[in-house]
Amino acid sequence: MNRVGTCGPPTDEGFITMQVQVRYYAAAKAATGVAEETRDLPAGATIGAFLTDLGSSSPAVFARCSFIVNGTATTDRARVLNEGDRLDVLPPFAGG
């Protein structure tokens, strides 16, 4: 599924976009209704802007998430995403 985001600065020609592969797990998957998707986001979009752009009906789920970008864990919502990045959205979960 390709979804086009609207976060980020417009140019005279519209938005310069990039594609990011997103995988959702557990409650994040339930909130979005998909396990994985390709998102078209404006160049320079951050994780936080991506979450805002989701416009989810379950913002509480995403408020507590951590992320893995290209295999590196982060909680920094100001992290800039780049063309071709893989973003894993991980809500907190319990278990042992």
ABEGO torsion letter per residue (X at the ends): XBBBBABEBBBAAEBBBBBBBBBBBEAAAAAAGBABBBBBBBBGBBAAAAAAAAGBABAAAAAABBBBBGGBBBABAABBBBBGBBBBBBBBBBEX
